[in-house]
Amino acid sequence: MKQVLTHLIQLIVAVLLLSSAAISGDAKILAMDTHGKVVADAVITLRPLFEGPTGFSSKGKAEMRQQDALFAPFVLAIGAGSTVNFPNFDEFRHHVYSFSEAKHFELRLYGQDESKQIQFDTAGVVALGCNIHDNMLAYIYVSEQPIFAKTDEDGAVVFAGLTNGQYAVQVWHPDIKNVQTKQEAILEIGDVPVALTISTELRAVRRHQQMLNEDSYN
């Protein structure tokens, strides 16, 4: 296995086969910060460094809900060209917007059980807000790579059925420092177990959205 470390990367990513009996091409990625804590909502992308098909498709449909005056999920990972539905499950109206370079849009006031749709053609990070509820915050990570996934509450993500070969691994999180710097390591999928560790640091103050009390609902 070839391993590339950079001093700017601020997550620890351990890439392991699912078990010693796992078939070739199945990989588990664990994201941790420099304090040894697992990192949820980190987007892991794999860029194949070989020619030929990967068996993965980046386009699809996804959902960013508005419920209890919150966005759900907090981080949504999609492929470029994908469509996202924005359903409102609250009894009051929302006004979703983004001023991000990757997608600048507004979904003007709409109410319960209504849904609007946006297509995201440009790769990048799209930060979401609500003009009615300032507490609401979420991110859509639009990947230019066909292979990507988001870590769960245990900081883990599984890639199944990977074609043997080398992949450039990148990590993104809303709180990662030096976000303009490409953070990359090389992973080689083959017939033997592999392990890869990358270290870096997250921001001390984390971005998040907070629940509102009922008196704040509109």
C-alpha positions as CSV (number, residue, x, y, z in Angstrom):
1,M,0.0,0.0,0.0
2,K,1.2,3.5,-0.8
3,Q,0.6,6.2,1.8
4,V,0.8,10.0,1.4
5,L,0.6,12.3,4.4
6,T,0.2,16.1,4.4
7,H,0.7,18.4,7.3
8,L,-2.4,20.4,6.5
9,I,-4.9,17.5,6.8
10,Q,-6.7,17.7,10.1
11,L,-8.6,14.4,10.4
12,I,-7.4,11.0,11.2
13,V,-8.8,8.5,8.7
14,A,-8.3,4.8,9.2
15,V,-9.0,2.8,6.1
16,L,-9.5,-0.9,6.8
17,L,-11.0,-3.9,5.2
18,L,-14.3,-4.8,6.8
19,S,-12.7,-7.9,8.3
20,S,-10.0,-10.3,7.6
21,A,-12.5,-12.4,5.7
22,A,-13.9,-9.4,3.7
23,I,-13.8,-9.7,0.0
24,S,-11.4,-7.5,-2.0
25,G,-12.8,-4.1,-2.8
26,D,-14.8,-3.6,0.4
27,A,-13.4,-0.8,2.6
28,K,-14.4,0.9,5.9
29,I,-13.2,4.4,6.6
30,L,-13.1,5.8,10.2
31,A,-12.8,9.5,10.7
32,M,-11.3,10.8,14.0
33,D,-10.0,14.2,15.1
34,T,-6.6,14.8,16.6
35,H,-8.1,14.3,20.1
36,G,-9.1,10.7,19.2
37,K,-12.8,11.5,18.9
38,V,-14.9,10.1,16.0
39,V,-16.1,12.7,13.5
40,A,-19.7,12.4,12.2
41,D,-20.9,14.2,9.0
42,A,-17.5,14.1,7.3
43,V,-17.7,13.6,3.6
44,I,-15.2,11.1,2.2
45,T,-14.6,11.1,-1.6
46,L,-12.5,8.6,-3.6
47,R,-11.0,9.6,-6.9
48,P,-9.9,6.7,-9.1
49,L,-6.3,6.9,-10.3
50,F,-6.8,4.4,-13.0
51,E,-8.7,4.2,-16.4
52,G,-11.9,2.4,-16.8
53,P,-15.4,2.2,-15.2
54,T,-15.8,2.2,-11.4
55,G,-19.4,0.9,-11.3
56,F,-20.5,4.0,-9.3
57,S,-22.9,6.8,-10.6
58,S,-22.7,10.3,-9.0
59,K,-26.1,11.6,-10.1
60,G,-29.3,10.9,-8.2
61,K,-32.1,12.3,-6.1
62,A,-31.8,13.3,-2.4
63,E,-33.9,15.1,0.2
64,M,-33.2,18.0,2.6
65,R,-36.1,18.2,5.1
66,Q,-37.3,21.1,7.1
67,Q,-38.7,19.8,10.3
68,D,-38.9,21.2,13.9
69,A,-37.4,24.4,12.5
70,L,-34.2,22.5,11.6
71,F,-32.7,21.2,8.4
72,A,-32.2,17.4,8.2
73,P,-29.6,16.2,7.5
74,F,-27.1,18.7,8.7
75,V,-24.7,17.6,6.0
76,L,-26.0,16.1,2.7
77,A,-23.5,14.5,0.2
78,I,-24.6,14.4,-3.5
79,G,-23.0,14.0,-6.9
80,A,-22.9,16.9,-9.4
81,G,-26.0,16.9,-11.5
82,S,-28.2,15.5,-8.7
83,T,-31.6,16.9,-7.7
84,V,-32.5,17.7,-4.1
85,N,-36.1,18.0,-2.8
86,F,-36.8,20.5,0.0
87,P,-40.0,19.3,1.7
88,N,-41.5,21.4,4.6
89,F,-42.9,19.2,7.4
90,D,-43.5,22.2,9.8
91,E,-46.8,23.9,10.4
92,F,-45.2,27.2,9.5
93,R,-43.5,28.5,6.4
94,H,-39.8,28.4,5.5
95,H,-37.7,30.5,3.0
96,V,-34.6,28.5,2.1
97,Y,-31.7,30.2,0.5
98,S,-28.0,30.0,-0.3
99,F,-25.4,32.6,-1.4
100,S,-22.7,29.9,-2.0
101,E,-20.6,30.1,-5.2
102,A,-21.5,26.5,-6.1
103,K,-25.2,27.4,-6.1
104,H,-27.0,30.7,-5.5
105,F,-30.7,30.3,-5.1
106,E,-33.9,31.1,-3.1
107,L,-36.9,29.0,-2.4
108,R,-39.4,31.6,-1.4
109,L,-41.9,31.2,1.4
110,Y,-43.8,27.9,1.3
111,G,-45.8,25.9,3.8
112,Q,-46.5,22.5,5.4
113,D,-46.5,19.5,3.1
114,E,-45.2,21.6,0.2
115,S,-41.9,20.7,-1.5
116,K,-39.6,22.5,-3.9
117,Q,-36.7,21.1,-6.0
118,I,-33.3,22.3,-7.0
119,Q,-30.7,20.7,-9.3
120,F,-27.0,21.0,-8.3
121,D,-24.8,20.9,-11.4
122,T,-21.6,22.5,-10.0
123,A,-19.3,20.8,-7.6
124,G,-18.6,22.5,-4.3
125,V,-20.0,23.3,-0.9
126,V,-23.5,24.9,-0.6
127,A,-24.4,26.4,2.8
128,L,-28.1,26.7,3.5
129,G,-30.1,29.1,5.6
130,C,-33.7,30.1,6.3
131,N,-34.7,33.8,6.1
132,I,-37.4,33.1,8.7
133,H,-35.4,31.1,11.2
134,D,-31.8,32.2,11.7
135,N,-31.0,29.1,13.8
136,M,-31.3,26.9,10.7
137,L,-28.0,25.8,9.1
138,A,-27.0,23.0,6.8
139,Y,-24.6,22.0,4.1
140,I,-24.8,20.3,0.8
141,Y,-21.5,18.8,-0.5
142,V,-21.7,18.4,-4.2
143,S,-19.0,16.0,-5.3
144,E,-17.3,15.9,-8.7
145,Q,-16.2,12.4,-8.0
146,P,-18.5,9.4,-8.5
147,I,-17.5,7.7,-5.2
148,F,-18.4,9.5,-2.0
149,A,-20.2,8.9,1.3
150,K,-20.8,10.6,4.7
151,T,-19.6,9.2,8.0
152,D,-22.3,8.1,10.5
153,E,-22.5,9.0,14.2
154,D,-19.7,6.5,14.9
155,G,-17.4,8.3,12.4
156,A,-17.5,5.4,10.0
157,V,-18.4,4.9,6.3
158,V,-18.3,1.7,4.2
159,F,-17.5,1.5,0.5
160,A,-18.5,-1.8,-1.0
161,G,-17.5,-3.3,-4.4
162,L,-14.5,-1.0,-5.1
163,T,-12.6,-1.9,-8.3
164,N,-9.0,-2.9,-7.4
165,G,-6.6,-0.1,-8.0
166,Q,-5.4,3.2,-6.5
167,Y,-7.7,6.0,-5.2
168,A,-7.0,9.5,-4.0
169,V,-8.9,9.9,-0.7
170,Q,-10.2,13.4,0.3
171,V,-12.1,14.4,3.5
172,W,-14.4,17.4,4.0
173,H,-16.2,18.6,7.1
174,P,-17.9,22.0,7.9
175,D,-15.3,22.6,10.6
176,I,-12.1,21.5,8.9
177,K,-9.4,24.1,8.7
178,N,-7.6,25.2,5.6
179,V,-10.6,24.2,3.6
180,Q,-9.1,25.7,0.4
181,T,-6.2,23.3,0.6
182,K,-6.7,19.9,-1.1
183,Q,-6.3,17.2,1.6
184,E,-5.4,14.0,-0.1
185,A,-4.0,10.6,0.6
186,I,-3.5,7.5,-1.7
187,L,-5.4,4.3,-1.0
188,E,-4.7,1.1,-2.9
189,I,-7.5,-1.5,-3.0
190,G,-6.2,-5.0,-3.7
191,D,-6.3,-8.6,-2.4
192,V,-4.8,-7.8,1.1
193,P,-6.1,-5.7,4.0
194,V,-5.0,-2.1,3.9
195,A,-4.7,0.7,6.5
196,L,-4.3,4.4,6.0
197,T,-3.9,7.2,8.6
198,I,-4.1,10.9,8.0
199,S,-3.8,13.5,10.8
200,T,-5.0,17.1,11.1
201,E,-7.3,19.4,13.2
202,L,-10.8,20.7,13.4
203,R,-12.0,24.2,14.4
204,A,-12.3,24.6,18.1
205,V,-15.8,26.2,17.7
206,R,-18.1,23.9,15.7
207,R,-20.8,25.0,13.4
208,H,-24.3,23.7,14.3
209,Q,-28.0,24.5,14.3
210,Q,-30.0,24.8,17.5
211,M,-33.6,23.9,18.3
212,L,-36.0,26.8,18.8
213,N,-38.5,27.1,21.6
214,E,-42.2,27.2,20.5
215,D,-42.4,31.0,21.1
216,S,-39.9,31.5,18.3
217,Y,-41.9,29.6,15.7
218,N,-43.5,31.6,12.9
